[in-house]
Amino acid sequence: MVETKYWNANIQYLKNELAASNELLYIPDEHEPISSFSNKELRRYIFHALYPATSILFSDTYEQKPLLTNYNEQNEDSNYTFRHAL
């Protein structure tokens, strides 16, 4: 139950961040981390490589504006960004 609570909090944070943005692309390098292994708010459930897909999947309308992109560079061990694949 605890993990589900924090997973939901992480998804809600992602959705709120995207809703507050007026850009076409949400570049995570320019913002507070959406999710991170070391996040003090325990937002650590969304792997960086899955940012774009997760932002579309959990969109209320399945239309995404802005699109959450991957980080430009990997900044955590084992949390790969795969920016080149985007």
Summary of the structure (lengths in Angstrom):
residues: 86
radius of gyration: 12.2
end to end distance: 33.1
largest distance: 35.6
contacts: 218
relative contact order: 0.21
helix: 41%
strand: 5%
